[in-house]
Amino acid sequence: MEHAFTPAATIALAASATSVRKAITSAEGQVMVYNLGSVPVFVAFGSSTVTAAVANTASTTSKNGFPLHDSQRILITPPKNATHVAVITNSAAATSAKVYVTAGYGSL
């Protein structure tokens, strides 16, 4: 039986054309990422030095971030040792985006 998502703590990031990062409360369960902005963002998980990058070539790997469209949310299990999350918008976009990251357990 699946359990409904139970949130633990939420952080907010202001995504722009420069990668920004914050520590996440817990990456031992799932993390819901919600892009409240009007432009797509790229999201990456990793250590305290993680940097998100816009995927613009075929050689860009998933370690640089995955896309999250405007007004979209996704529930994922981040890498086991991830302590931080980073976000960035497409450098061509002049608009910033508010991104909420909520640690918790369960499914949507």
N, C-alpha and C positions, 0 to 999 in steps of 0.2 A: 504494500500500500504506500503510495506516495503521500508525503506531507506537504502542506502548503508552505510557501516560503516564509520563514521567520526571520525578520531583520534583526541585526545586532547593533550596527552603528553605520552612519552615513557621513561621507565627506563630500565636499563640493570642490570642483576645480573650474577655473575660468580658462577654457581652451582658446588659444589664439594661434597665430602663425609661428609662434615659438613654443617648443615643447615645455610643458610644466609638469611637475610630479608632486605627489604627496604620499605619505605613509598610509597604508591601509591597516585597519584595525585587526583583521584576521583573514588569512587566505586559506584557512584549513577547511572551509566549506565552500559554498558558492558565493559568487559576487554578482550582484545585479548592477549593470552599468546603464544609465539612462541619459541620453543626449537631449537636453531640453532646448538646445539651440536650433537655429534655422538653417544651419550648414552641417555637412558631414564632419565627423571627427575621426581620428585614428587613435586607438587605445593600445597601450603596451603595459605588460606587467614584468617586474624584475626586481633588482636590488635597488639600493639607494642612489644608484647612478643611471637607472633606466631612462631612456629617451625614446619618445614616440617619433615616428617619421611618416611622412606621407608616402604611400605606396604608389610610385609613378613609373616604375620600370618592372619588367618581367623578372629582374634579378633581385628585387627587394624581397626579403624573407619575412615570414610571419613574426619573427622576433622584433621587428621594427614597429609592429602594430597592426591591428585589424580595423577595418572601417566600420563605423556605426553611423547610419544615416540620421538626419535631423528627425527629432521626435520619436526615435526608436529606442527600445530597451532590449537588453539581452541578459540572460542569466548564464553565467559560465563558471567553470572551475578553473581558477588561475593556476599557473605552475606551482608546484609544491613549495618551493622556497621563496616565492615572491613576497616582498615586504612593501613594495611601492607600486603605484600606478602612474602612468604618464599619458598625457593627451596632447593632441595638436590638431589644428584645422588645416585645410588645404591652404598653402601659402598665397594662392590667388584670391582667397576669400578675405574680404576686408572685415567680415563680421566675426565676432567672437561667439563662443557657445558655452553655456553652463552645463557641466557634466556632473551628475551625481553618481557616486559609487557606494553601494550598500553591501556590506558583508552580512552573511547569514547562512541559513541552512534550509533545504527543501526545494520545491519546484514551483513554477508559476502555473 
